[in-house]
Amino acid sequence: MIFKQNDALKLLEIIKARRDVRGNRFIPKAVEDEKLNLILEAGISAPSVGYSQPWKFIVIQDTKIKNNILKNFEDENKKAKEIFKDRDLYKKLKLEGIKEAPINMAMLYEPQGEEVIGMTSMKQMGEYSVVCAIQNMWLMARSLNIGLGWVSILDEKKVLDQLEAPQSSNLIAYLCLGYVDKFYDESELKTLGWKDEKKLSDCVVFK
């Protein structure tokens, strides 16, 4: 299959329009099964080291599980507030959408139990493969005008317990998925002045 320049430009537009969505943006509208399947299909189409496909996606809609995960977040966020206690902005940030999003997803890395091509020296490549899947899903969701947020202020072991997942797994991401009232034109943290955006010249070195 050969793509055209317009396809590349549209892809870049989707990439630049991707946002990390929080609970104050989600609306109570169900995500259609066919669109959820497209997002999941994008995930399993990601590259993986040694073609290991080491991911497991747990789709969560159960209110009790969401409430347990939210309590986990609240406990961990208390610790984070102490770390950032000198930055008043942190206290005002909405950093999750666990209850508001109709769908939550836990993205797990499952060790293979055997040697994997490409992981003999860099063992973390399997986990990076799951991150590739997450990025695929994020971009597919955005192309469908569906919001996705990544919640990382969680105790990993407790999440695995709450989901009755194997303790040999690693929690790579906890995602919140759903329709939103709007997408920000810019990253929310950039707009609020949490940190300046890097320029291309700050990140690329030619040798």
LOSE-15347 format. One line per field, with one value per residue: z, x, y of N, C-alpha, C, O in turn; residue number from 1; residue in one letter. Coordinates in nm, 3 decimals, padded with zeros to 5 digits. Atoms other than C-alpha are relative to their C-alpha. Example, Ala and Ser with C-alpha at 12.3 -4.5 7.8 and 13.67 -1.06 7.14 Angstrom:
2
n_zz (00.000/-00.006);
n_xx (00.089/-00.082);
n_yy (-00.119/-00.119);
ca_zz (00.780/00.714);
ca_xx (01.230/01.367);
ca_yy (-00.450/-00.106);
c_zz (00.000/00.073);
c_xx (00.090/-00.077);
c_yy (00.120/00.109);
o_zz (00.066/00.090);
o_xx (00.194/-00.026);
o_yy (00.118/00.220);
n (1/2);
res (a/s);
***
This chain:
207
n_zz (00.000/00.010/-00.050/00.063/-00.093/-00.078/-00.109/-00.100/-00.065/-00.087/-00.117/-00.085/-00.061/-00.109/-00.105/-00.069/-00.067/-00.112/-00.132/-00.117/-00.045/-00.142/-00.033/00.020/00.142/00.046/-00.005/-00.018/00.127/00.017/00.117/00.080/00.002/00.120/-00.016/-00.100/00.068/00.084/-00.089/-00.045/00.117/00.018/-00.104/00.028/00.126/-00.031/00.008/-00.127/00.009/00.025/00.028/-00.123/-00.030/-00.142/-00.065/-00.039/-00.022/-00.082/00.021/-00.128/-00.004/-00.128/-00.090/-00.122/00.030/00.018/-00.132/-00.066/00.066/-00.039/-00.136/00.019/00.049/-00.104/-00.099/00.059/00.032/-00.124/-00.006/00.106/-00.043/-00.089/00.083/00.074/-00.090/00.026/00.126/-00.026/00.116/-00.006/-00.078/00.079/00.121/00.005/00.056/00.040/00.040/-00.023/-00.012/00.104/00.130/00.003/00.012/-00.048/00.052/-00.058/00.104/-00.070/00.067/-00.049/00.034/00.089/-00.060/00.083/00.063/00.113/00.091/-00.022/-00.144/-00.072/-00.061/-00.054/-00.050/-00.007/00.132/-00.002/-00.055/00.101/00.103/-00.048/00.016/00.141/00.014/-00.062/00.090/00.111/-00.046/-00.027/00.128/00.058/-00.075/00.040/00.135/-00.014/-00.088/-00.132/-00.089/-00.077/-00.101/-00.062/-00.145/-00.045/-00.145/-00.053/-00.053/00.100/-00.060/-00.041/00.122/00.043/-00.095/00.020/00.128/-00.007/00.108/-00.049/-00.057/00.089/00.099/-00.036/00.045/00.078/00.003/-00.031/00.094/-00.007/00.138/00.019/00.073/-00.078/00.044/00.091/-00.008/-00.008/00.115/-00.042/-00.121/-00.116/-00.088/00.069/-00.011/-00.139/-00.032/-00.084/00.060/00.137/00.105/00.064/00.145/00.069/-00.008/-00.136/-00.019/00.107/00.017/00.117/-00.013);
n_xx (00.084/-00.076/00.076/-00.029/-00.045/00.115/00.018/-00.103/00.036/00.115/-00.051/-00.069/00.105/00.059/-00.102/-00.012/00.127/00.017/-00.002/00.020/00.131/00.031/00.140/00.087/00.031/00.081/00.145/00.066/00.042/-00.065/-00.084/00.055/-00.083/-00.084/-00.110/-00.089/-00.075/-00.102/-00.106/-00.071/-00.069/-00.119/-00.095/-00.069/-00.075/-00.125/-00.121/-00.045/-00.133/00.002/00.139/00.044/00.137/00.005/00.100/00.134/00.083/00.118/00.101/00.072/00.120/00.063/-00.009/-00.072/-00.144/-00.040/-00.007/-00.121/-00.115/00.002/-00.054/-00.144/-00.052/00.008/-00.105/-00.129/-00.005/-00.035/-00.147/-00.049/00.023/-00.110/-00.118/00.016/00.069/-00.042/00.061/00.144/00.076/00.024/00.120/00.118/00.008/00.080/-00.102/00.054/00.141/00.032/00.145/00.072/-00.015/00.081/-00.087/-00.138/-00.078/-00.132/-00.091/-00.097/-00.109/-00.007/-00.128/00.018/-00.044/-00.107/-00.079/00.067/-00.092/-00.002/00.007/-00.108/-00.084/00.086/00.117/00.118/00.059/00.135/00.088/00.009/00.093/00.135/00.014/00.033/00.142/00.076/-00.004/00.090/00.138/00.023/00.018/00.126/00.109/00.010/00.053/00.143/00.051/00.019/-00.109/-00.071/-00.090/-00.092/-00.011/-00.123/-00.017/00.064/-00.084/00.010/00.035/00.141/00.082/00.000/00.085/00.138/00.044/-00.027/-00.095/-00.119/-00.102/-00.116/00.022/-00.033/00.096/-00.068/00.083/00.142/00.056/00.141/00.041/00.139/00.025/-00.030/00.072/-00.090/-00.143/-00.077/-00.084/-00.138/-00.011/00.050/-00.111/-00.069/00.085/-00.002/-00.135/-00.073/-00.132/-00.008/-00.011/-00.131/-00.004/-00.066/-00.145/-00.044/00.011/-00.064/-00.144/-00.053/-00.143);
n_yy (-00.119/-00.124/-00.114/-00.129/-00.104/-00.047/00.096/-00.030/-00.126/00.027/00.073/-00.096/-00.084/00.079/00.010/-00.129/-00.029/00.093/-00.063/00.084/-00.050/00.016/00.025/-00.115/-00.011/00.112/-00.016/00.131/00.057/00.130/00.023/00.109/00.121/00.006/-00.095/00.059/00.106/-00.064/-00.047/00.120/00.055/-00.083/00.039/00.126/-00.017/-00.069/00.083/00.057/00.060/00.144/00.037/00.065/-00.043/00.034/-00.086/00.042/-00.117/00.028/-00.105/-00.010/-00.083/00.028/-00.115/00.037/00.001/-00.141/-00.065/00.049/-00.064/-00.141/-00.009/00.020/-00.128/-00.104/00.028/-00.032/-00.143/-00.070/00.002/-00.089/-00.139/-00.035/-00.021/-00.125/-00.092/-00.137/-00.042/-00.009/00.044/00.144/00.027/-00.038/00.082/00.122/00.088/00.129/00.001/00.141/00.018/-00.073/00.067/00.123/00.118/-00.002/00.112/00.027/00.050/00.082/00.073/00.137/00.064/00.114/00.125/00.056/-00.106/-00.065/-00.069/-00.144/-00.033/00.065/-00.104/-00.106/00.074/-00.086/-00.018/00.056/-00.103/-00.106/00.046/-00.033/-00.145/-00.021/00.033/-00.109/-00.114/00.033/-00.013/-00.142/-00.068/00.047/-00.063/-00.143/-00.006/00.027/-00.107/00.058/-00.042/00.102/-00.055/00.097/-00.021/00.066/-00.020/00.120/00.106/00.106/00.129/-00.004/00.008/00.140/00.072/-00.041/00.057/00.144/00.028/00.069/-00.089/00.000/-00.105/-00.138/-00.101/-00.103/-00.121/00.008/-00.098/-00.039/-00.016/-00.040/-00.124/-00.121/-00.119/-00.072/00.026/-00.124/-00.031/00.027/00.080/-00.074/-00.040/-00.109/-00.119/-00.045/-00.044/00.096/00.015/-00.051/00.099/00.006/-00.015/00.111/-00.019/00.037/00.145/00.077/-00.020/00.069/00.033);
ca_zz (00.000/-00.100/00.092/-00.039/00.114/00.220/00.426/00.603/00.673/00.812/01.038/01.166/01.229/01.439/01.629/01.710/01.815/02.064/02.422/02.766/02.877/03.238/03.418/03.378/03.002/02.975/02.901/02.983/02.633/02.566/02.333/02.052/02.041/01.684/01.780/02.091/01.872/01.629/01.919/02.052/01.702/01.671/01.996/01.889/01.556/01.733/01.681/01.948/02.017/01.874/01.766/02.129/02.150/02.528/02.604/02.784/02.778/03.059/02.967/03.281/03.301/03.645/03.893/04.196/04.031/03.924/04.281/04.412/04.155/04.242/04.611/04.505/04.310/04.599/04.841/04.602/04.509/04.873/04.856/04.528/04.678/04.943/04.676/04.485/04.792/04.682/04.353/04.422/04.070/04.144/04.401/04.139/03.867/03.780/03.718/03.643/03.500/03.652/03.745/03.470/03.176/03.068/02.996/03.189/03.057/03.231/02.996/03.118/03.013/03.044/03.061/02.806/03.031/02.767/02.588/02.332/02.025/02.092/02.472/02.555/02.629/02.687/02.903/02.914/02.540/02.613/02.826/02.556/02.312/02.529/02.523/02.142/02.165/02.394/02.152/01.865/02.068/02.170/01.809/01.690/01.969/01.873/01.507/01.623/01.836/02.152/02.449/02.630/02.952/03.116/03.496/03.641/04.006/04.122/04.333/04.072/04.302/04.438/04.086/03.991/04.309/04.242/03.887/04.001/03.746/03.772/03.996/03.734/03.507/03.504/03.491/03.212/03.200/03.337/03.075/03.083/02.758/02.646/02.453/02.567/02.555/02.387/02.312/02.417/02.137/02.335/02.609/02.933/03.135/02.869/02.877/03.257/03.248/03.425/03.181/02.855/02.532/02.385/02.029/01.772/01.787/02.164/02.107/01.792/01.759/01.428/01.435);
ca_xx (00.000/00.135/00.022/00.007/00.144/-00.206/-00.229/00.096/-00.023/-00.354/-00.167/00.053/-00.260/-00.410/-00.082/-00.064/-00.431/-00.388/-00.464/-00.445/-00.809/-00.920/-01.247/-01.374/-01.403/-01.575/-01.949/-02.201/-02.217/-02.145/-01.863/-01.999/-01.874/-01.747/-01.539/-01.402/-01.304/-01.124/-00.926/-00.837/-00.746/-00.510/-00.349/-00.276/-00.143/00.150/00.509/00.647/00.997/01.056/00.690/00.619/00.288/00.331/00.018/-00.306/-00.585/-00.843/-01.156/-01.332/-01.690/-01.781/-01.855/-01.721/-01.384/-01.369/-01.439/-01.159/-00.916/-01.027/-00.952/-00.609/-00.554/-00.667/-00.429/-00.135/-00.226/-00.198/00.168/00.214/00.065/00.335/00.602/00.461/00.345/00.541/00.348/-00.006/-00.115/-00.084/-00.365/-00.600/-00.530/-00.785/-00.553/-00.790/-01.130/-01.181/-01.548/-01.642/-01.511/-01.753/-01.462/-01.139/-00.860/-00.563/-00.271/-00.056/00.280/00.290/00.639/00.688/00.854/01.121/01.394/01.263/01.451/01.559/01.527/01.845/02.029/01.750/01.492/01.258/01.185/00.880/00.729/00.812/00.613/00.303/00.367/00.362/00.020/-00.102/00.011/-00.167/-00.488/-00.452/-00.423/-00.709/-00.930/-00.847/-00.923/-01.268/-01.312/-01.298/-01.092/-00.831/-00.646/-00.351/-00.365/-00.022/-00.069/-00.153/-00.006/00.069/00.046/-00.291/-00.428/-00.321/-00.488/-00.805/-00.822/-00.729/-00.449/-00.136/00.127/00.384/00.228/00.337/00.085/00.209/-00.087/-00.434/-00.647/-00.979/-01.176/-01.490/-01.648/-01.566/-01.729/-01.420/-01.054/-00.809/-00.625/-00.302/-00.180/-00.356/-00.032/00.131/-00.163/-00.150/00.223/00.334/00.623/00.740/00.714/01.043/01.131/01.246/01.594/01.605/01.548/01.737/02.113/02.281/02.618);
ca_yy (00.000/00.342/00.649/01.004/01.323/01.428/01.108/01.196/01.549/01.421/01.178/01.460/01.669/01.389/01.345/01.717/01.723/01.436/01.541/01.381/01.409/01.455/01.395/01.750/01.694/01.354/01.349/01.070/00.923/00.558/00.461/00.247/-00.113/-00.078/00.228/00.058/-00.236/-00.003/00.142/-00.204/-00.321/-00.025/-00.136/-00.492/-00.362/-00.196/-00.312/-00.544/-00.665/-01.012/-01.016/-01.103/-00.909/-00.898/-00.695/-00.761/-00.502/-00.514/-00.316/-00.190/-00.063/-00.198/00.084/-00.105/-00.162/00.204/00.315/00.093/00.234/00.588/00.526/00.399/00.722/00.942/00.771/00.808/01.166/01.270/01.168/01.356/01.673/01.663/01.636/01.935/02.130/02.437/02.450/02.572/02.483/02.111/02.125/02.271/02.015/01.747/01.453/01.166/01.076/00.733/00.775/01.018/00.814/00.537/00.302/00.245/00.025/-00.132/-00.192/-00.478/-00.618/-00.996/-01.152/-01.428/-01.685/-01.745/-01.552/-01.303/-01.180/-00.822/-00.847/-01.036/-00.709/-00.455/-00.632/-00.331/-00.352/-00.567/-00.291/-00.036/-00.249/-00.200/00.176/00.159/-00.007/00.270/00.540/00.363/00.353/00.717/00.830/00.609/00.742/01.101/01.030/00.912/01.229/01.018/01.134/00.929/01.007/00.831/00.797/00.725/00.826/00.474/00.197/-00.068/-00.371/-00.261/-00.211/-00.564/-00.695/-00.497/-00.638/-00.991/-00.980/-01.198/-01.039/-01.137/-00.874/-00.510/-00.227/-00.002/00.236/00.295/00.472/00.657/00.657/00.838/01.121/01.474/01.816/01.960/01.902/02.173/02.350/02.310/02.080/02.177/02.180/02.397/02.640/02.656/02.726/02.409/02.372/02.526/02.333/02.215/02.310/02.058/02.207/02.133/01.763/01.666/01.622/01.535/01.357);
c_zz (00.000/00.047/-00.071/00.106/00.086/00.117/00.113/00.076/00.093/00.125/00.095/00.071/00.118/00.116/00.080/00.077/00.117/00.132/00.110/00.071/00.146/00.023/-00.018/-00.145/-00.050/00.015/00.009/-00.130/-00.023/-00.126/-00.074/-00.007/-00.120/00.011/00.105/-00.065/-00.092/00.084/00.049/-00.114/-00.030/00.101/-00.036/-00.134/00.021/-00.023/00.138/-00.021/-00.019/-00.033/00.119/00.037/00.149/00.080/00.039/00.033/00.082/-00.012/00.120/-00.014/00.134/00.100/00.126/-00.022/-00.017/00.134/00.076/-00.059/00.039/00.141/-00.004/-00.046/00.111/00.106/-00.055/-00.029/00.124/00.014/-00.103/00.038/00.095/-00.079/-00.070/00.086/-00.022/-00.131/00.016/-00.114/00.009/00.071/-00.081/-00.122/00.019/-00.076/-00.038/-00.041/00.021/00.006/-00.117/-00.136/00.000/-00.005/00.061/-00.062/00.073/-00.106/00.070/-00.094/00.064/-00.042/-00.075/00.063/-00.080/-00.060/-00.125/-00.085/00.026/00.145/00.079/00.068/00.069/00.041/-00.003/-00.134/-00.008/00.052/-00.099/-00.112/00.040/-00.013/-00.146/-00.026/00.054/-00.093/-00.122/00.038/00.022/-00.130/-00.069/00.071/-00.043/-00.139/-00.003/00.087/00.136/00.085/00.074/00.097/00.067/00.147/00.051/00.150/00.071/00.059/-00.089/00.059/00.039/-00.121/-00.048/00.092/-00.027/-00.129/-00.004/-00.116/00.058/00.052/-00.082/-00.109/00.052/-00.052/-00.072/-00.001/00.046/-00.077/00.026/-00.140/-00.009/-00.083/00.094/-00.051/-00.093/00.018/00.007/-00.127/00.029/00.121/00.121/00.090/-00.064/00.016/00.141/00.045/00.090/-00.051/-00.142/-00.099/-00.063/-00.151/-00.060/00.014/00.139/00.015/-00.101/-00.010/-00.122/00.020/-00.123);
c_xx (00.088/-00.090/00.043/00.038/-00.116/-00.029/00.098/-00.034/-00.119/00.044/00.069/-00.101/-00.065/00.098/00.007/-00.127/-00.028/00.011/-00.017/-00.124/-00.025/-00.150/-00.094/-00.039/-00.091/-00.149/-00.064/-00.061/00.078/00.085/-00.054/00.097/00.094/00.118/00.099/00.085/00.107/00.119/00.084/00.080/00.127/00.107/00.076/00.072/00.134/00.119/00.034/00.132/-00.013/-00.138/-00.063/-00.145/-00.031/-00.108/-00.126/-00.078/-00.122/-00.096/-00.094/-00.119/-00.073/00.024/00.079/00.150/00.051/00.016/00.124/00.126/00.007/00.056/00.151/00.063/00.003/00.107/00.137/00.014/00.030/00.152/00.058/-00.017/00.109/00.127/-00.005/-00.067/00.039/-00.058/-00.151/-00.084/-00.034/-00.131/-00.128/-00.021/-00.094/00.085/-00.052/-00.146/-00.059/-00.150/-00.074/00.005/-00.082/00.084/00.136/00.071/00.133/00.085/00.114/00.107/00.007/00.133/-00.024/00.039/00.105/00.078/-00.071/00.106/-00.009/-00.005/00.114/00.093/-00.083/-00.133/-00.127/-00.070/-00.141/-00.100/-00.016/-00.096/-00.144/-00.025/-00.033/-00.148/-00.088/-00.004/-00.091/-00.146/-00.037/-00.030/-00.129/-00.119/-00.018/-00.058/-00.150/-00.069/-00.043/00.121/00.062/00.095/00.079/00.015/00.121/00.024/-00.076/00.104/-00.019/-00.047/-00.147/-00.093/-00.008/-00.087/-00.148/-00.058/00.016/00.088/00.122/00.104/00.128/-00.013/00.051/-00.110/00.077/-00.081/-00.140/-00.065/-00.148/-00.044/-00.146/-00.011/00.019/-00.081/00.085/00.141/00.071/00.083/00.147/-00.003/-00.044/00.114/00.083/-00.078/00.005/00.139/00.078/00.143/-00.004/00.014/00.140/-00.015/00.071/00.152/00.055/00.016/00.081/00.148/00.043/00.150/00.047);
c_yy (00.125/00.116/00.128/00.102/00.050/-00.094/00.029/00.127/-00.018/-00.075/00.095/00.090/-00.073/-00.011/00.130/00.036/-00.094/00.074/-00.104/00.053/-00.034/-00.008/00.118/00.020/-00.113/00.030/-00.139/-00.053/-00.128/-00.004/-00.123/-00.117/-00.002/00.097/-00.050/-00.109/00.056/00.043/-00.118/-00.063/00.080/-00.038/-00.126/00.002/00.069/-00.092/-00.056/-00.071/-00.151/-00.054/-00.071/00.034/-00.020/00.075/-00.077/00.127/-00.042/00.118/00.001/00.095/-00.013/00.114/-00.032/00.000/00.143/00.070/-00.045/00.064/00.147/00.019/-00.018/00.131/00.104/-00.019/00.041/00.150/00.083/00.008/00.097/00.147/00.048/00.030/00.135/00.108/00.146/00.054/-00.003/-00.054/-00.148/-00.032/00.025/-00.091/-00.119/-00.102/-00.138/00.017/-00.138/-00.023/00.061/-00.070/-00.129/-00.127/00.031/-00.119/-00.010/-00.067/-00.075/-00.054/-00.138/-00.062/-00.131/-00.134/-00.072/00.115/00.052/00.070/00.151/00.041/-00.061/00.100/00.107/-00.062/00.083/00.017/-00.058/00.102/00.116/-00.039/00.033/00.150/00.034/-00.028/00.112/00.122/-00.023/00.024/00.146/00.075/-00.045/00.063/00.146/00.014/-00.024/00.105/-00.056/00.034/-00.117/00.069/-00.110/00.036/-00.077/00.014/-00.112/-00.093/-00.123/-00.133/-00.005/-00.007/-00.145/-00.086/00.029/-00.058/-00.152/-00.045/-00.071/00.100/-00.001/00.105/00.133/00.091/00.110/00.128/-00.033/00.114/00.024/00.041/00.041/00.127/00.119/00.118/00.086/-00.054/00.135/00.020/-00.029/-00.093/00.083/00.049/00.111/00.130/00.059/00.045/-00.094/-00.019/00.052/-00.114/00.004/00.019/-00.120/00.009/-00.035/-00.152/-00.083/00.039/-00.081/-00.024/-00.074);
o_zz (00.081/-00.001/-00.126/00.226/00.203/00.223/00.230/00.198/00.201/00.234/00.216/00.187/00.222/00.232/00.203/00.171/00.188/00.150/00.089/00.129/00.191/-00.070/-00.029/-00.177/-00.149/00.109/-00.034/-00.145/-00.015/-00.228/-00.016/-00.011/-00.108/-00.042/00.090/-00.038/-00.103/00.043/00.051/-00.093/-00.066/00.069/-00.024/-00.170/-00.075/-00.022/00.240/-00.125/00.052/-00.016/00.104/00.106/00.184/00.201/-00.021/00.112/00.038/00.032/00.153/-00.050/00.162/00.124/00.174/00.061/00.034/00.154/00.145/00.014/00.059/00.165/00.070/00.009/00.128/00.153/00.016/-00.022/00.113/00.057/-00.076/00.005/00.095/-00.046/-00.083/00.033/00.017/-00.165/00.003/-00.092/-00.036/00.028/-00.050/-00.187/00.123/-00.195/-00.071/-00.018/-00.059/-00.058/-00.159/-00.213/00.096/00.041/00.032/-00.092/00.090/-00.164/00.138/-00.211/00.187/-00.161/-00.052/00.018/-00.052/-00.056/-00.202/-00.032/00.030/00.177/00.201/00.167/00.178/-00.040/-00.012/-00.141/-00.085/-00.003/-00.111/-00.170/-00.044/-00.044/-00.172/-00.101/-00.004/-00.110/-00.165/-00.038/-00.007/-00.137/-00.129/00.007/-00.064/-00.165/-00.097/00.119/00.196/00.039/00.102/00.060/00.087/00.180/00.045/00.201/00.131/00.016/-00.092/00.004/00.020/-00.115/-00.080/00.045/-00.031/-00.139/-00.105/-00.175/00.176/-00.013/-00.063/-00.176/00.173/-00.167/-00.010/00.005/00.029/-00.054/00.069/-00.206/00.059/-00.112/00.215/-00.163/-00.176/00.120/-00.067/-00.188/-00.061/00.185/00.135/00.137/00.006/00.045/00.158/00.156/00.156/00.027/-00.209/-00.067/-00.093/-00.210/00.008/00.031/00.154/00.107/-00.080/-00.012/-00.133/00.058/-00.132);
o_xx (00.181/-00.202/00.153/00.019/-00.096/-00.073/00.062/-00.017/-00.123/-00.005/00.049/-00.080/-00.092/00.059/00.014/-00.123/-00.126/00.099/-00.080/-00.121/00.006/-00.230/-00.215/-00.108/-00.161/-00.190/-00.004/-00.183/00.201/00.050/-00.071/00.219/00.210/00.226/00.220/00.204/00.216/00.234/00.207/00.191/00.230/00.226/00.199/00.140/00.205/00.105/00.007/00.156/-00.087/-00.164/-00.141/-00.211/-00.124/-00.094/-00.162/-00.033/-00.200/-00.065/-00.155/-00.102/-00.167/00.139/00.156/00.226/00.157/00.112/00.186/00.218/00.115/00.131/00.223/00.165/00.103/00.166/00.217/00.124/00.087/00.206/00.156/00.067/00.146/00.203/00.097/-00.136/-00.035/-00.037/-00.213/-00.195/-00.141/-00.205/-00.233/-00.126/-00.092/00.109/00.027/-00.207/-00.140/-00.201/-00.177/-00.091/-00.075/00.039/00.196/00.008/00.204/00.046/00.196/00.082/00.016/00.154/-00.122/-00.007/00.137/00.033/-00.131/00.194/-00.118/00.009/00.116/00.158/-00.049/-00.226/-00.237/-00.174/-00.224/-00.210/-00.124/-00.161/-00.225/-00.137/-00.111/-00.213/-00.190/-00.109/-00.162/-00.222/-00.149/-00.122/-00.199/-00.215/-00.130/-00.135/-00.219/-00.187/-00.141/00.235/-00.004/00.167/00.029/00.063/00.123/00.124/-00.181/00.219/-00.127/-00.136/-00.214/-00.198/-00.116/-00.157/-00.230/-00.179/-00.016/00.069/00.152/00.132/00.215/00.085/00.068/-00.152/00.156/-00.024/-00.189/-00.033/-00.221/00.021/-00.232/00.088/00.004/-00.134/00.034/00.174/00.038/00.130/00.224/-00.107/-00.005/00.112/00.137/-00.019/00.004/00.156/00.173/00.238/-00.108/00.070/00.192/-00.116/00.145/00.220/00.175/00.082/00.102/00.183/00.011/00.224/00.164);
o_yy (00.136/00.133/00.136/00.080/00.082/-00.049/00.025/00.133/00.042/-00.047/00.087/00.127/-00.012/00.003/00.126/00.116/-00.078/00.159/-00.208/00.161/-00.145/00.009/00.099/00.117/-00.096/00.097/-00.238/-00.060/-00.129/00.055/-00.230/-00.099/-00.040/00.069/-00.033/-00.120/-00.002/00.027/-00.111/-00.112/00.024/-00.037/-00.131/-00.094/00.096/-00.214/00.007/-00.132/-00.219/-00.173/-00.165/-00.043/-00.092/00.093/-00.178/00.210/-00.127/00.229/-00.101/00.212/00.061/00.153/00.051/00.049/00.177/00.145/00.036/00.100/00.202/00.113/00.050/00.173/00.173/00.079/00.103/00.205/00.192/00.110/00.167/00.230/00.166/00.121/00.203/00.195/00.237/00.170/-00.109/-00.103/-00.190/-00.121/-00.030/-00.086/-00.185/-00.086/-00.227/00.121/-00.185/-00.116/00.009/-00.063/-00.206/-00.233/00.134/-00.220/00.089/-00.168/-00.014/-00.081/-00.150/-00.084/-00.202/-00.239/-00.188/00.230/-00.024/00.137/00.208/00.159/-00.052/00.068/00.153/-00.073/00.027/00.081/-00.009/00.116/00.174/00.048/00.072/00.192/00.125/00.045/00.147/00.183/00.067/00.083/00.189/00.157/00.037/00.105/00.193/00.106/00.015/00.092/-00.011/00.024/-00.217/00.163/-00.221/00.145/-00.200/-00.037/-00.090/-00.095/-00.182/-00.197/-00.106/-00.071/-00.194/-00.175/-00.062/-00.079/-00.216/-00.151/-00.055/00.201/00.084/00.138/00.152/00.078/00.182/00.237/-00.145/00.231/-00.065/00.122/-00.016/00.193/00.108/00.116/00.160/-00.114/00.227/-00.076/-00.066/-00.111/00.199/00.163/00.197/00.234/00.181/00.096/-00.052/-00.030/00.047/-00.219/00.112/-00.020/-00.191/-00.092/-00.061/-00.200/-00.202/00.156/-00.199/00.067/-00.111);
n (1/2/3/4/5/6/7/8/9/10/11/12/13/14/15/16/17/18/19/20/21/22/23/24/25/26/27/28/29/30/31/32/33/34/35/36/37/38/39/40/41/42/43/44/45/46/47/48/49/50/51/52/53/54/55/56/57/58/59/60/61/62/63/64/65/66/67/68/69/70/71/72/73/74/75/76/77/78/79/80/81/82/83/84/85/86/87/88/89/90/91/92/93/94/95/96/97/98/99/100/101/102/103/104/105/106/107/108/109/110/111/112/113/114/115/116/117/118/119/120/121/122/123/124/125/126/127/128/129/130/131/132/133/134/135/136/137/138/139/140/141/142/143/144/145/146/147/148/149/150/151/152/153/154/155/156/157/158/159/160/161/162/163/164/165/166/167/168/169/170/171/172/173/174/175/176/177/178/179/180/181/182/183/184/185/186/187/188/189/190/191/192/193/194/195/196/197/198/199/200/201/202/203/204/205/206/207);
res (m/i/f/k/q/n/d/a/l/k/l/l/e/i/i/k/a/r/r/d/v/r/g/n/r/f/i/p/k/a/v/e/d/e/k/l/n/l/i/l/e/a/g/i/s/a/p/s/v/g/y/s/q/p/w/k/f/i/v/i/q/d/t/k/i/k/n/n/i/l/k/n/f/e/d/e/n/k/k/a/k/e/i/f/k/d/r/d/l/y/k/k/l/k/l/e/g/i/k/e/a/p/i/n/m/a/m/l/y/e/p/q/g/e/e/v/i/g/m/t/s/m/k/q/m/g/e/y/s/v/v/c/a/i/q/n/m/w/l/m/a/r/s/l/n/i/g/l/g/w/v/s/i/l/d/e/k/k/v/l/d/q/l/e/a/p/q/s/s/n/l/i/a/y/l/c/l/g/y/v/d/k/f/y/d/e/s/e/l/k/t/l/g/w/k/d/e/k/k/l/s/d/c/v/v/f/k);
***
